[in-house]
Amino acid sequence: MIRKIFVIFAIAGLIMMLLPLVVNFEYKDSLNELSSQYVRGSIDDLKSQNVVTSVIVSYRGLDTLGEVTVLFLATAGVGFLLKHKKNKNSLRKASELLQTSSSFLVALIILFGIYIFVHGHLTPGGGFQGGVIIASAFLLMILSDINLKFNHLILHLVESFSGAFYVVVGLIGLLLGIGFLNINIVPLGNFGQLFSAGAIPIVYSLIGLKVGAELTAILNTMGGEQ
């Protein structure tokens, strides 16, 4: 009975939250003032083809720092909760097909992940997506060799230094008086070219390395490696 009452209240609360969105919805055939400024600024001020990237890395760069911090805290929490002694008698082996395919797929997946976050200012994608793709390559390695050991020190160094340099780039913007994570600390380059959008490719590369290292650490911990 109590469970049914709780479910009814939960549904009622959800309806109350979503109802204003439905009742007050207004169809618009043009962007509002703020959105228009983001679109114009992405091209005129930042020289970036990807408007989403411009918002995430420049206009909301401080928020993105908070997001990667949350990911780090989640990683640390998972590592703490799943920490256990490795079973030294584990001799499980993956299939020969998986072992053979992973031997050449891993390198291609890592290169694709790097491509994603290096070109984040030109095409859809970026640091978070590229980092997840890189972590999937290491997951494939774990699946192909259950007893594989990753060096935790290297993972922690990559995660720590990429996060630290991210903050350094932001602080340089503050010291120059142009705002936290302002991408104008380096030349903007030519619109549509790989070397364009100022510091956005640098920041996205740092985010990609940080996310990739953190997710790989989670996978490594879940695999029983300490």
Summary of the structure (lengths in Angstrom):
residues: 226
radius of gyration: 22.0
end to end distance: 46.0
largest distance: 65.6
contacts: 677
relative contact order: 0.16
helix: 69%
strand: 1%
